[in-house]
Amino acid sequence: FEAITLIQTNKIEKFPIILVGSDYWHGLVNWIKQTLRDEYKTISPVDLDLIHIVDDPKEVTTILDTFYKQYQLSPNF
């Protein structure tokens, strides 16, 4: 939540938020969509594009590679 808030308020640049384990995160993400996005409109649909739920470690690297290529960035490590 802190990361998304900082991105929303332009305190930090956007980056992908990767949640590993769809069974574990499914309930929370559904609540975010139904309550924060749809009911209270305190989060925009675009912000949800930053959240990725994966089960495979290879998906993590694919998401990061795609993000860095899309914005022509390079990791700082």
C-alpha positions in Angstrom: 0.0 0.0 0.0 2.8 2.4 0.8 4.5 1.9 -2.6 1.2 2.5 -4.5 0.5 5.6 -2.4 4.0 7.0 -3.1 3.5 6.3 -6.8 0.0 7.9 -6.8 1.3 11.0 -5.2 4.4 11.2 -7.5 6.8 10.9 -4.6 8.6 8.0 -6.4 8.6 6.8 -10.0 6.4 3.9 -10.8 7.6 0.4 -10.8 6.0 -3.1 -11.0 4.7 -4.5 -7.7 5.1 -8.3 -7.9 3.1 -10.5 -5.5 4.2 -14.1 -5.5 1.6 -16.7 -4.8 -1.8 -16.2 -6.4 -3.6 -18.3 -3.7 -2.2 -16.1 -1.0 -2.8 -12.7 -2.6 -6.1 -13.4 -4.4 -8.4 -12.2 -1.6 -6.5 -9.0 -0.9 -6.4 -8.0 -4.6 -10.1 -8.7 -5.0 -10.8 -6.5 -2.0 -8.6 -3.7 -3.5 -10.5 -3.9 -6.7 -14.0 -4.1 -5.3 -13.6 -1.7 -2.3 -10.8 0.8 -3.1 -11.3 1.0 -6.9 -15.0 0.3 -7.5 -16.7 1.5 -4.3 -14.6 4.3 -2.8 -12.6 5.2 -6.0 -9.5 5.8 -3.9 -7.3 3.9 -6.4 -7.4 4.2 -10.2 -7.5 1.3 -12.5 -4.1 2.5 -13.9 -2.6 2.0 -10.5 -3.7 -1.6 -10.5 -1.7 -2.2 -13.7 1.4 -2.0 -11.5 0.3 -5.0 -9.5 1.3 -8.4 -10.9 0.4 -11.7 -9.2 2.6 -14.6 -10.2 3.2 -18.2 -9.2 6.4 -18.8 -11.2 9.8 -17.1 -10.5 10.3 -16.9 -14.3 7.3 -14.6 -14.5 9.0 -12.2 -12.1 12.0 -11.8 -14.4 9.7 -11.4 -17.4 7.7 -8.7 -15.8 10.9 -6.8 -14.7 12.5 -7.2 -18.1 9.4 -5.9 -19.8 9.1 -3.0 -17.5 12.7 -1.9 -17.9 12.5 -2.2 -21.7 9.2 -0.4 -21.9 10.6 2.6 -20.1 14.1 2.3 -21.5 15.5 1.9 -18.0 18.3 -0.2 -16.6 18.3 -1.8 -13.2 20.7 -0.2 -10.7 22.2 -3.4 -9.6 
